[in-house]
Each structure stands twice: as C-alpha cells, then as structure tokens.
C-alpha cells in the first residue's frame, strides 16, 4: 500500500474502499471482504446511512484498530456547532470506535463554519485525528482557511480521467491540501471504460481499464476509494500495485480530460438539500 503524508504529519492510505450507496444489508459483508483482500482505508459518511454496518465490520474483522483508517463526513442537516458536535458522537457510536481518523464537511451549505469549529474541537478532544473538506471550490476552501485554527488536510472532489480538475488540484497542492477523488472511474461511465486510449494502455499491461484508471490516481497521488459490492471486483480494484504506468502513458491519460463531471449536487441530493443555502 502507498501512503500520502498529510499536512499534519499523519499518513493516509492512498487507496481505500468506499461505501457510498451500498445497502445496509450488504455493507457489513462488503467491508469485511474488502478488509480481507487488503484494504485498510474505509470511506464512509453520515448520509450514506451505513456507518453502523461499517462499525460492525470494524469490530468483527480482527484487524488492530491502529492499522485501519476510517473516514466519515458530517452531513448538512447536522451543521452548526452544537448539532455537528452531537453528530460526531453519534458517528463514533455507530462506527464502534473511540476515534475517527478523518472527518470531513460533506458539502459547503448552510452553517458549515459552525460545523468546522466542532470538528476542530473534536480533534482537541481526541475524537478525530484529522479534518477536511468535501466538494468545496476555491472560494469556499478559502473561507475555511481564513477562520480555521486547524488546517484541512484534504478536499474530496470528483476526479477521473474525463474530469481531472487540474486547476483545483493545482490550487490544493499549493495550499498543501491533499486531493481525494470520488467517482474515480467516472461512476462506471461506459464511454470512459471503453475509451480506446485507455483500452490500449490496459492491453499493454494486461490489466482492465478500471485498473489502469485507478493506477493513474495512485501515481498522481489522488487518494481514492472505488466502490463495488461484487467480491471479484473488490479484489480486482485492489490489484493495482504490481505495475506502474510509464510517463508516456500518464501523458496520454492526462490528454483525455474533457472537463466532464456529474451534476453538482447530484440529482438525488436536490430534494434533500434544497432547503439549505450553498455558501
């Protein structure tokens, strides 16, 4: 496993397992399978509504807690200092752990600054090891940097070969904030997964297109966490540490950027967060 050193000196596995949209009745089994394969970084969130199942897997896996890296995210309805502080305790209880390795502000809506203060207090109390952002643009990131007493260590943004977020990634690198990539393979975009350039590269290395994309993320140091409920795909996604893309192939992938992204926020979130105002 490769690691990225965060700006607070802590290491985070560059590759993990995401539980976005995994049903409750499948989540525990899937996380256990991922941990069995070798994943040690689990990316969860309050809005995914499966923190408890992740916690069940953590408690049953037999892996020492210090070898695991657990991420969760505060959801917008829990923003504001008091509500966020209470939600952190609920997440700890559901995850069955004394501390969360990384806790993020999920989206820049409503009183996210109050939630950030709760995160900073969570760090001081030992409940959280590192804190960061998710789906924040430059202006919104600057608003946190202007008031933060603890600097965010990551910003989790959509990123894949068809939407590489080059300007945002350059900005975050300048600020020493690591990039985490959601939808790392474009949410299963058929056009992306059958792209002739990627297909040719995959054939060259004897890998799948998805594996080539995930390897690209690792080599540009995007922290990423693909999601699958299929044991064979969970294993396949993890099997990317036995090859390295050449500089020429990396350049070919870089040239695929189309600025293509999913709607922000995704349509399924529209009705949920319509009552909240974006920063």
Secondary structure, DSSP 8 states (H G I E B T S, - for coil): --EEE-TTS-EEESB-EE-TT--HHHHHHHHHHHHHHT--EEE--GGGT-HHHHHHHHHHS---GGG-EEEEEE-GGG-SHHHHHHHHHHHHHHHT-S-EEEEEE-SSBSSHHHHHHHHHHHHHTTSEEEEEEES--HHHHHHHHHH-SS---EEEEE-BTTB--HHHHHHHHHTT-EEEEESTTGGG-HHHHT-HHHHHHHHHHT--HHHHHHHHHHHTT-EE----S-HHHHHHHH--SS----HHHHHHHHTT-------SS-HHHHHHHTTS-B-
